[in-house]
Structure formats: structure tokens, C-alpha cells
Amino acid sequence: MKRKDLVGHLLKEGCVQVREGGRHTVFLNPRTKSVSTVPRHTEINGYLAKKICRDLGVNQPRKK
């Protein structure tokens, strides 16, 4: 999955970007108060994308 697709999905689900680190972007879900990081790779493994969504408490992205 492309990183921009995952980030767009997280923003659509109500997560907010907290900060940008050296190699990761940190997202927060204000409803569940959970935090997760998204690496700055152009491609993100499907398993990692599912784990990030599960950690943030949002629906998993649908495959195209």
C-alpha cells in the first residue's frame, strides 16, 4: 500500500498528525487517545498497515 493512501485513510477516519520525526510520522486518534507511528517509506507492507489501523482503533483500509 502506498504511504499517501494510508495517511489519507487515517485522516479520513478522524486521526490527527501529531508530529513528524526523523523517519516516522506520529498519528493520534482523539476518540481512543491511542498513538501510532507511520514510517516514511513509499510502500508500506499490508500487515503493517493493518497493525497501525488496529493500534489507532480505526477501520482497516480497503484494497483497491
Secondary structure as a PSIPRED ss2 file (coil, helix, strand):
# PSIPRED VFORMAT (PSIPRED V4.0)

   1 M C   1.000  0.000  0.000
   2 K E   0.000  0.000  1.000
   3 R H   0.000  1.000  0.000
   4 K H   0.000  1.000  0.000
   5 D H   0.000  1.000  0.000
   6 L H   0.000  1.000  0.000
   7 V H   0.000  1.000  0.000
   8 G H   0.000  1.000  0.000
   9 H H   0.000  1.000  0.000
  10 L H   0.000  1.000  0.000
  11 L H   0.000  1.000  0.000
  12 K H   0.000  1.000  0.000
  13 E C   1.000  0.000  0.000
  14 G C   1.000  0.000  0.000
  15 C C   1.000  0.000  0.000
  16 V E   0.000  0.000  1.000
  17 Q E   0.000  0.000  1.000
  18 V E   0.000  0.000  1.000
  19 R E   0.000  0.000  1.000
  20 E E   0.000  0.000  1.000
  21 G C   1.000  0.000  0.000
  22 G C   1.000  0.000  0.000
  23 R C   1.000  0.000  0.000
  24 H E   0.000  0.000  1.000
  25 T E   0.000  0.000  1.000
  26 V E   0.000  0.000  1.000
  27 F E   0.000  0.000  1.000
  28 L E   0.000  0.000  1.000
  29 N E   0.000  0.000  1.000
  30 P C   1.000  0.000  0.000
  31 R C   1.000  0.000  0.000
  32 T C   1.000  0.000  0.000
  33 K C   1.000  0.000  0.000
  34 S E   0.000  0.000  1.000
  35 V E   0.000  0.000  1.000
  36 S E   0.000  0.000  1.000
  37 T E   0.000  0.000  1.000
  38 V E   0.000  0.000  1.000
  39 P E   0.000  0.000  1.000
  40 R C   1.000  0.000  0.000
  41 H C   1.000  0.000  0.000
  42 T C   1.000  0.000  0.000
  43 E E   0.000  0.000  1.000
  44 I C   1.000  0.000  0.000
  45 N C   1.000  0.000  0.000
  46 G H   0.000  1.000  0.000
  47 Y H   0.000  1.000  0.000
  48 L H   0.000  1.000  0.000
  49 A H   0.000  1.000  0.000
  50 K H   0.000  1.000  0.000
  51 K H   0.000  1.000  0.000
  52 I H   0.000  1.000  0.000
  53 C H   0.000  1.000  0.000
  54 R H   0.000  1.000  0.000
  55 D H   0.000  1.000  0.000
  56 L H   0.000  1.000  0.000
  57 G C   1.000  0.000  0.000
  58 V C   1.000  0.000  0.000
  59 N C   1.000  0.000  0.000
  60 Q C   1.000  0.000  0.000
  61 P C   1.000  0.000  0.000
  62 R C   1.000  0.000  0.000
  63 K C   1.000  0.000  0.000
  64 K C   1.000  0.000  0.000
